[in-house]
Amino acid sequence: MADLQTWVGDEFEIRADLEKRTHSGTGSSYSAATALSPDSATVIVLRADPDDVTTGTVDSGTATTITDATFTQAADFWNGCMVEFTSGSNKGEQRQVTDFASGGTFTLRVTGDPLPATPAAGDTFQVLGYPIISETDLDDHADGVLSSNKGYFVLTPANGGTSTPGRRFIFFRASFDGESGDTNVFTERFSVVVRSLW
């Protein structure tokens, strides 16, 4: 995945070919003429560089969750980000956030890879990167368009895409209905470096 480049304050359009030629279901294929359906199944996510971290302290923990009430964002805001423990028995361990609940509870992906210990009150952690735009239907966003099997999204200062220098990760995720009711997901990912004008 090569870096694309733009400048602070510019508008920068990302175009994704979301065509799905084949899928992992039972005996079918998608031709070049196949359009995405339904449109609402295609989403956009824009995230900041993982080097931009947000720190926290565990209020309480279980084998699968940590809670820090100082995280007051809306439900699902941190979904998909990585949590790294910076103190305690799990220091250095990283796990993906599978669900974030309002009130500051992070559910971590630990299936097949449990944490060495239950997170304890007072353990510190950091969330790597942060969502600039949380998962949003592409067609519902003012700066996004889904047309046939093409996705378009414009990074602007107003939506946080080019407001400051740094790396951005943008994800287009499209769903395709296959035979026997199976659903196949296709993700196109881009890395954009926003550079200062000076």
Helices and strands as residue ranges (DSSP letters): E 3-7, E 12-17, G 39-41, E 43-48, E 53-57, E 60-61, E 65-67, E 82-85, E 94-101, E 105-108, E 124-128, E 131-137, G 138-140, E 144-147, E 150-155, E 166-177, G 179-181, E 183-195
